[in-house]
Structures are given as structure tokens and as C-alpha cells.
Amino acid sequence: MKKILVLFFCFIFHTISNAQINELGVFLGGSNYIGDIGKTNYVSPNEIAIGILYKWNKSPRHSYRFSYTQSTISGNDLDSEVPGRYLRGYEFKNNIKELSAGLEFNFFDFNLHQILDRKITPYVFSGISYFSYDELYILNGETKKDYTASTIAIPMIVGIKSNVLEHFVLGFEIGARYTFTDNLDGSNPKNENLQSLKFENINSKDWYVFTGITLTYTFTEKPCYCAD
């Protein structure tokens, strides 16, 4: 994961030096997980999530977007309204470190070089995420870590943003990640020696969700899609 992070940042800085307009900023918000332990709410942040992001605006309607986000995700059956979960009483915490790349699409034109015009647009983003997490298992009601693993996820983000100040764009977004693992919570360990500890629905994958605000700074020369 460390080598991939180094390559990721090298790519961003190389792109910044050659791109025509860039956005570089931060994400701050919360995370929640959807799976076999705890609440069943789709959006219910209960842990802090932070990250950085970079956008290369190819036109007023679309951008290439790259980000790194990290958070703890957690679940507790005592918070669930499902009687079976509440009585079971399992809980867990897991560490997520995610790299994402993909395409952000604006519903309305969002020309950042028309700085005297306040613009606002809804947007969507999707692409691919690669993230690390802890492979967990639960033994006698206690959650334990087996090893650190990694896999991919499909991010699906919806948001709204506006150029609130010259060179600054503020956004709010909700982003669900469909993962290719069913063991963010310890319910379906991969270790062959732990197969007897599986529980709940082992045929469905886990999700995690990041909800929060983004604040980016725009810079570099006027892009080719602007009039002279």
C-alpha cells in the first residue's frame, strides 16, 4: 500500500505540472458501514473520515478525479433495531485506507475561470477504488485481527458544489462504496482455519460510505475550453 501511495502522489504532481486547470483540496466528514453487524442505515456517519483530492478539469462538464481517504469504520449490534442482532451483541472496528480514480460529471456547466459568476451544480462520480483493511474474525464474542488485506471497490458519489470564493470550491457529497469483500466486519473470514466462525449472509458484499464536505483550491492557466 505504501508503494502505491508513493506512485499515486508522483502521478498527481506530474499531472499538476502539465495540466491546464487543477483543483487540489481536502475532504472532511464521516463514515459508516453497511453489512452484517450493527445498524442497517445506508447513511449514518459514526466515525471521522479525512482525505485529499485532486481534479483535472477537462471541460466545464467533466473532470478526472483522484483521491486518498482514510477512516475507521465500526458497527455495534447494540445500536441495531434488528432484534437478532441486538441480542447477539457483536461489535467491530476496521481501518480503511482508500485510493480512488475516476470521472466526475457536472449536471450544469461549471466554468471556474468565470470568477465573477457564482456557479452551483450537482455532480456524480464513479470509477474504481483500491483500499486496504483488516481481515477480522470474531471468537467468543471478541473481535480479533488476522492480517491486513486489500481489494477493490466501486465508488458511487453524488454531491453538489459551488465556487464560494475566487479560486475556492466548496462541495457536499455522499459516496457509497460497493466492495469486493464480505469481511469488513469479521463475519466471513478468508482464513480456512476460521471457516466455522462465519455468520449472517455470506453471499452479500459489504459496503462503506463517506459523507462530508470538500474544499478545493483552483489554479494554473486558462484552459482551452474558455474563450480568449
C-alpha positions as CSV (number, residue, x, y, z in Angstrom):
1,M,0.0,0.0,0.0
2,K,2.9,2.4,0.8
3,K,4.5,1.9,-2.7
4,I,1.1,2.5,-4.3
5,L,0.7,5.7,-2.3
6,V,4.1,7.0,-3.5
7,L,3.2,6.3,-7.1
8,F,-0.2,8.0,-6.6
9,F,1.3,11.2,-5.3
10,C,4.0,11.2,-8.0
11,F,1.3,10.9,-10.7
12,I,-0.7,13.8,-9.1
13,F,2.3,16.2,-9.1
14,H,3.3,15.2,-12.6
15,T,-0.3,15.9,-13.8
16,I,-0.4,19.2,-12.0
17,S,2.8,20.4,-13.7
18,N,1.2,19.7,-17.1
19,A,-2.5,20.3,-16.7
20,Q,-4.3,23.5,-17.7
21,I,-6.6,23.9,-14.7
22,N,-6.4,22.0,-11.4
23,E,-8.2,21.7,-8.1
24,L,-6.4,20.5,-5.1
25,G,-8.1,20.2,-1.7
26,V,-9.3,18.2,1.3
27,F,-12.3,16.0,2.3
28,L,-13.6,16.1,5.9
29,G,-16.6,14.1,7.1
30,G,-17.7,10.9,8.5
31,S,-18.0,7.2,7.6
32,N,-20.4,4.3,8.2
33,Y,-20.5,0.7,7.1
34,I,-23.3,-1.5,5.8
35,G,-23.1,-5.2,6.5
36,D,-23.8,-7.9,9.0
37,I,-23.2,-6.1,12.3
38,G,-24.9,-3.1,13.8
39,K,-27.3,-0.6,12.2
40,T,-28.8,-1.2,8.8
41,N,-29.0,2.5,7.9
42,Y,-27.5,3.4,4.5
43,V,-26.2,6.8,5.5
44,S,-25.3,7.2,9.2
45,P,-21.8,8.5,9.8
46,N,-20.4,7.4,13.2
47,E,-16.6,7.7,12.6
48,I,-14.4,10.6,11.3
49,A,-13.1,10.4,7.7
50,I,-10.4,12.6,6.2
51,G,-8.8,12.8,2.8
52,I,-7.1,14.8,0.0
53,L,-8.3,15.0,-3.6
54,Y,-7.1,16.4,-6.9
55,K,-9.2,17.2,-10.0
56,W,-8.1,17.9,-13.6
57,N,-11.0,19.8,-15.2
58,K,-11.1,18.7,-18.9
59,S,-14.2,20.7,-19.6
60,P,-17.0,22.7,-17.7
61,R,-18.9,19.4,-17.5
62,H,-16.3,16.7,-16.6
63,S,-13.2,16.2,-14.6
64,Y,-10.7,13.4,-13.9
65,R,-10.6,13.0,-10.1
66,F,-8.1,11.3,-7.8
67,S,-8.3,11.0,-4.1
68,Y,-6.9,9.4,-0.9
69,T,-9.2,8.9,2.0
70,Q,-8.8,7.1,5.3
71,S,-11.2,6.3,8.2
72,T,-12.2,3.9,10.8
73,I,-15.4,2.1,10.2
74,S,-17.4,0.4,13.0
75,G,-20.5,-1.4,13.9
76,N,-22.2,-2.4,17.2
77,D,-25.2,-4.8,17.4
78,L,-26.4,-2.9,20.5
79,D,-27.2,0.0,18.2
80,S,-29.3,-2.1,15.8
81,E,-33.1,-2.2,15.7
82,V,-33.0,-5.8,14.4
83,P,-33.8,-8.0,17.5
84,G,-31.5,-10.8,16.5
85,R,-28.5,-8.5,16.1
86,Y,-29.3,-6.7,19.4
87,L,-29.4,-9.9,21.3
88,R,-26.2,-11.2,19.6
89,G,-24.2,-8.2,20.8
90,Y,-21.2,-8.3,18.4
91,E,-19.1,-5.2,17.6
92,F,-16.1,-4.4,15.5
93,K,-13.7,-1.7,14.2
94,N,-11.7,-1.7,11.0
95,N,-9.2,0.6,9.3
96,I,-9.8,1.8,5.8
97,K,-7.2,3.5,3.5
98,E,-8.5,4.1,0.1
99,L,-7.2,5.4,-3.3
100,S,-9.8,6.3,-5.9
101,A,-9.6,7.4,-9.5
102,G,-12.4,8.1,-12.0
103,L,-14.6,10.6,-13.7
104,E,-16.7,13.4,-12.1
105,F,-19.6,14.7,-14.2
106,N,-21.3,18.1,-13.6
107,F,-25.0,18.4,-14.5
108,F,-24.5,22.1,-15.3
109,D,-21.6,24.0,-16.8
110,F,-19.0,24.7,-14.2
111,N,-16.5,27.1,-15.8
112,L,-14.1,28.1,-13.0
113,H,-12.5,30.9,-15.0
114,Q,-15.6,33.0,-15.0
115,I,-14.7,34.0,-11.5
116,L,-17.2,36.9,-11.2
117,D,-20.1,34.4,-11.7
118,R,-21.3,32.3,-8.8
119,K,-21.9,28.8,-10.1
120,I,-23.6,25.8,-8.5
121,T,-24.1,22.3,-9.9
122,P,-25.0,18.8,-8.7
123,Y,-22.4,16.2,-9.8
124,V,-21.8,12.5,-9.8
125,F,-18.6,10.5,-9.6
126,S,-17.6,6.9,-10.3
127,G,-14.5,4.9,-11.1
128,I,-12.5,2.4,-9.1
129,S,-11.1,2.3,-5.6
130,Y,-8.3,0.3,-4.2
131,F,-8.3,0.0,-0.4
132,S,-6.6,-1.8,2.5
133,Y,-8.5,-3.1,5.5
134,D,-8.0,-5.6,8.4
135,E,-9.2,-9.2,7.9
136,L,-11.1,-9.8,11.1
137,Y,-12.8,-12.8,12.9
138,I,-14.9,-13.0,15.9
139,L,-14.2,-15.6,18.6
140,N,-16.3,-16.0,21.7
141,G,-17.8,-12.6,21.1
142,E,-14.4,-10.8,20.8
143,T,-13.2,-9.3,17.5
144,K,-9.7,-10.1,16.5
145,K,-7.4,-9.1,13.6
146,D,-6.0,-11.9,11.4
147,Y,-3.9,-9.8,8.9
148,T,-4.1,-6.7,6.7
149,A,-5.6,-7.3,3.2
150,S,-6.6,-5.2,0.2
151,T,-9.2,-5.3,-2.5
152,I,-11.1,-3.1,-4.9
153,A,-14.4,-1.3,-4.6
154,I,-16.8,0.7,-6.9
155,P,-17.4,4.2,-5.7
156,M,-20.7,5.9,-6.4
157,I,-20.8,9.5,-5.3
158,V,-23.5,12.2,-5.6
159,G,-22.9,15.8,-4.5
160,I,-23.4,19.5,-5.0
161,K,-20.7,22.2,-5.2
162,S,-20.2,25.9,-5.7
163,N,-17.4,28.4,-6.3
164,V,-17.9,30.2,-3.0
165,L,-14.8,32.4,-3.3
166,E,-12.4,33.2,-6.0
167,H,-10.2,30.1,-6.5
168,F,-12.2,28.1,-3.9
169,V,-14.9,25.5,-4.5
170,L,-17.0,24.1,-1.6
171,G,-18.9,20.8,-2.0
172,F,-21.0,18.4,-0.1
173,E,-21.2,14.7,-1.1
174,I,-22.3,11.3,-0.1
175,G,-20.3,8.4,-1.5
176,A,-21.1,4.7,-1.2
177,R,-18.5,2.1,-2.0
178,Y,-19.5,-1.4,-3.1
179,T,-16.7,-3.6,-2.0
180,F,-15.5,-7.0,-3.3
181,T,-15.2,-8.4,0.3
182,D,-17.7,-9.7,2.8
183,N,-15.3,-9.4,5.7
184,L,-15.0,-5.8,6.8
185,D,-16.8,-6.9,10.0
186,G,-15.4,-10.3,10.7
187,S,-18.5,-12.2,9.5
188,N,-16.8,-14.1,6.7
189,P,-13.0,-14.7,7.3
190,K,-10.9,-15.9,4.4
191,N,-8.6,-18.0,6.6
192,E,-9.5,-21.7,6.0
193,N,-8.9,-22.4,9.7
194,L,-11.6,-19.9,10.7
195,Q,-14.5,-21.1,8.4
196,S,-16.5,-22.3,11.4
197,L,-16.8,-18.7,12.6
198,K,-18.7,-17.4,9.7
199,F,-22.2,-15.9,10.4
200,E,-25.0,-14.0,8.8
201,N,-25.4,-13.7,5.0
202,I,-22.1,-14.8,3.5
203,N,-23.3,-14.3,-0.1
204,S,-23.5,-10.5,0.0
205,K,-20.7,-8.0,0.0
206,D,-20.1,-5.2,2.5
207,W,-20.4,-1.5,1.8
208,Y,-18.9,1.6,3.4
209,V,-20.0,5.2,2.9
210,F,-18.1,8.5,3.2
211,T,-20.3,11.6,3.8
212,G,-18.8,15.1,4.1
213,I,-17.6,18.3,2.6
214,T,-14.8,19.0,0.1
215,L,-12.9,22.3,-0.2
216,T,-10.6,22.7,-3.2
217,Y,-8.3,25.4,-4.5
218,T,-8.2,26.1,-8.2
219,F,-5.0,27.2,-10.0
220,T,-3.0,27.3,-13.3
221,E,-3.6,28.9,-16.6
222,K,-6.9,29.4,-18.5
223,P,-7.9,26.1,-20.2
224,C,-8.6,25.7,-23.9
225,Y,-12.4,25.4,-23.5
226,C,-12.6,29.1,-22.4
227,A,-12.9,32.0,-24.8
228,D,-10.0,34.3,-25.1
